[in-house]
Amino acid sequence: TTYQYNQVFQSASGTAWSTVSTSGLTASQLNFMVYGAGVFVVVGNGGMIQSSADGSSWTTRPSGTTADLVKVYFVNNTFFAIGKNRTLLTSADGLSWEAMVFGAGDPADFFMSLTYGNGVYVLSARKDYGSQAIIYRSATATNNSWTVTTNSLAPATYINRIQFLNNRFFVFTAGNDMYQSTDGISWT
């Protein structure tokens, strides 16, 4: 069997899908795509970031990192790319990227998910794919503005996604547990 990697599909209905002809799309593993500020942005392993105005013609953008990037978000008119080794990159246009500087947390932390609500940005993290739920929080999402909490959730929790819905943050774990918080600090 021959496999084709990194194909992009589109659908107007969500039921019938067609392949998008892509020019310049990398052969590296891609992990997540977002649209904002008039541009599509895709991230992948090895620090790969590519952008496209039409979803068909792609350009590689310098990320300044070789860390695997697992997700990209467009929040409050800013792109955020997150990944391994406490990697958080930001961009206003999806073309030029800067690394966030952290004064807290462990350089080996693996960022899993990012959300924004009630005036704060919240990141979920693990210890290099493992357990220990870690919550990063910042009101401004700027350099050295992040605080870290490691004891908010039960010990040995495998944190996955964090999401802001209906005035509350929710943390979803690899088990059957879900936590909620209104401020991103205290969790039940």
C-alpha positions as CSV (number, residue, x, y, z in Angstrom):
1,T,0.0,0.0,0.0
2,T,1.3,3.5,-0.9
3,Y,0.5,6.2,1.6
4,Q,0.4,9.9,0.8
5,Y,1.2,12.1,3.8
6,N,0.1,15.7,4.6
7,Q,-2.8,15.9,2.3
8,V,-5.3,18.6,2.9
9,F,-9.1,18.0,2.5
10,Q,-11.9,20.5,2.4
11,S,-15.7,20.3,2.6
12,A,-18.5,22.8,2.4
13,S,-21.0,20.3,3.9
14,G,-18.9,18.2,6.3
15,T,-20.1,15.0,4.5
16,A,-18.5,15.2,1.0
17,W,-14.7,15.8,1.1
18,S,-12.2,16.6,-1.7
19,T,-8.4,16.9,-1.8
20,V,-7.0,20.4,-1.9
21,S,-4.2,20.7,-4.4
22,T,-1.3,21.9,-2.3
23,S,2.0,23.5,-3.5
24,G,4.9,23.7,-1.1
25,L,3.3,21.7,1.7
26,T,6.1,20.0,3.7
27,A,6.6,16.3,4.0
28,S,7.3,16.7,7.7
29,Q,4.6,15.5,10.1
30,L,1.9,18.2,10.5
31,N,-0.2,18.2,13.6
32,F,-2.7,21.1,13.7
33,M,-4.1,23.9,11.5
34,V,-5.9,27.2,12.3
35,Y,-7.2,30.2,10.4
36,G,-7.0,33.8,11.5
37,A,-6.0,37.2,10.3
38,G,-6.6,36.1,6.7
39,V,-4.1,33.3,6.7
40,F,-4.1,29.5,7.3
41,V,-1.3,28.3,9.6
42,V,-0.2,24.7,10.1
43,V,2.4,23.4,12.7
44,G,4.3,20.2,12.9
45,N,7.2,18.2,14.2
46,G,10.7,19.7,14.2
47,G,9.4,23.2,14.7
48,M,7.7,23.2,11.3
49,I,5.4,26.2,10.6
50,Q,3.8,26.9,7.3
51,S,1.3,29.5,6.2
52,S,-1.1,30.0,3.2
53,A,-3.4,32.7,2.2
54,D,-5.6,30.3,0.2
55,G,-5.0,26.9,1.7
56,S,-3.4,25.7,-1.5
57,S,0.0,27.4,-1.8
58,W,2.2,27.0,1.3
59,T,5.3,28.8,2.6
60,T,7.6,27.6,5.3
61,R,8.1,30.2,8.1
62,P,11.1,30.3,10.4
63,S,10.1,29.2,13.9
64,G,13.4,29.4,15.7
65,T,12.9,26.0,17.3
66,T,13.3,22.3,16.5
67,A,10.8,21.3,19.2
68,D,7.7,19.5,18.0
69,L,4.8,21.9,17.7
70,V,1.5,20.1,18.5
71,K,-1.2,22.8,18.3
72,V,-1.7,26.3,17.0
73,Y,-4.5,28.7,18.0
74,F,-5.7,32.1,17.0
75,V,-6.8,34.0,20.2
76,N,-7.4,37.7,20.7
77,N,-5.9,38.5,17.2
78,T,-2.7,36.6,18.0
79,F,-1.4,33.2,16.9
80,F,0.0,30.9,19.5
81,A,1.9,27.7,18.6
82,I,2.6,25.3,21.5
83,G,4.6,22.1,21.9
84,K,7.4,20.2,23.6
85,N,10.1,21.6,25.8
86,R,7.9,24.5,27.1
87,T,7.7,25.9,23.6
88,L,5.2,28.7,23.1
89,L,5.6,30.9,19.9
90,T,3.5,33.9,19.1
91,S,2.7,35.8,15.9
92,A,0.5,38.7,15.0
93,D,0.3,37.8,11.3
94,G,1.1,34.0,11.1
95,L,4.3,34.8,9.2
96,S,6.9,36.1,11.7
97,W,7.2,34.1,15.0
98,E,8.8,34.9,18.4
99,A,9.5,32.5,21.3
100,M,7.9,33.3,24.6
101,V,10.3,33.6,27.6
102,F,9.3,31.9,30.8
103,G,10.5,32.7,34.3
104,A,8.5,29.8,35.8
105,G,8.0,26.1,35.1
106,D,10.3,23.4,33.9
107,P,12.0,23.7,30.5
108,A,11.0,20.1,29.8
109,D,7.3,20.7,30.2
110,F,5.1,19.6,27.3
111,F,2.4,22.1,26.5
112,M,-0.9,20.2,25.6
113,S,-3.5,22.9,25.1
114,L,-4.2,26.7,25.4
115,T,-7.3,28.7,26.0
116,Y,-8.4,32.2,27.0
117,G,-11.3,33.3,29.1
118,N,-12.2,35.7,32.0
119,G,-9.3,37.9,31.1
120,V,-6.6,35.2,31.4
121,Y,-4.7,32.8,29.2
122,V,-4.3,29.3,30.5
123,L,-2.0,26.5,29.3
124,S,-2.2,22.8,30.2
125,A,1.1,20.9,30.4
126,R,2.6,17.5,31.3
127,K,6.1,16.3,32.1
128,D,7.3,15.1,28.7
129,Y,4.2,13.1,27.7
130,G,3.8,11.8,31.2
131,S,1.7,12.5,34.2
132,Q,1.7,15.5,36.6
133,A,-0.8,18.0,35.5
134,I,0.6,21.5,35.2
135,I,-1.3,24.7,34.7
136,Y,0.4,27.8,33.3
137,R,-1.6,31.1,33.7
138,S,-1.0,34.7,32.5
139,A,-3.2,37.8,32.2
140,T,-1.1,39.2,29.3
141,A,0.6,36.2,27.6
142,T,3.8,38.2,27.4
143,N,7.4,37.2,28.4
144,N,7.9,36.2,32.0
145,S,4.2,36.9,32.8
146,W,3.3,33.2,33.5
147,T,2.7,31.6,36.8
148,V,2.7,27.8,37.3
149,T,0.6,25.5,39.4
150,T,1.4,21.8,39.8
151,N,-0.8,20.7,42.7
152,S,-4.3,21.8,41.5
153,L,-5.3,18.4,40.2
154,A,-5.1,14.9,41.6
155,P,-1.6,13.3,41.7
156,A,-0.6,11.3,38.6
157,T,-3.2,13.0,36.4
158,Y,-2.6,12.8,32.7
159,I,-3.9,16.2,31.6
160,N,-5.0,16.6,28.0
161,R,-7.1,19.5,26.9
162,I,-8.1,22.8,28.5
163,Q,-11.0,24.8,27.2
164,F,-13.0,27.8,28.2
165,L,-16.8,27.4,27.9
166,N,-19.7,29.3,29.5
167,N,-17.5,31.4,31.9
168,R,-15.5,28.4,33.2
169,F,-12.3,26.7,32.3
170,F,-12.5,22.9,31.9
171,V,-9.6,20.5,32.1
172,F,-10.0,17.1,30.4
173,T,-7.8,14.2,31.5
174,A,-6.8,10.9,29.9
175,G,-8.9,9.1,32.5
176,N,-12.5,9.8,33.4
177,D,-11.9,13.0,35.4
178,M,-12.8,16.5,34.4
179,Y,-12.0,19.6,36.4
180,Q,-13.5,23.1,36.3
181,S,-12.3,26.6,37.4
182,T,-13.5,30.2,37.1
183,D,-10.1,31.7,37.5
184,G,-7.6,29.1,36.2
185,I,-6.1,28.8,39.7
186,S,-8.5,26.8,41.9
187,W,-9.8,23.6,40.3
188,T,-12.6,21.2,41.4
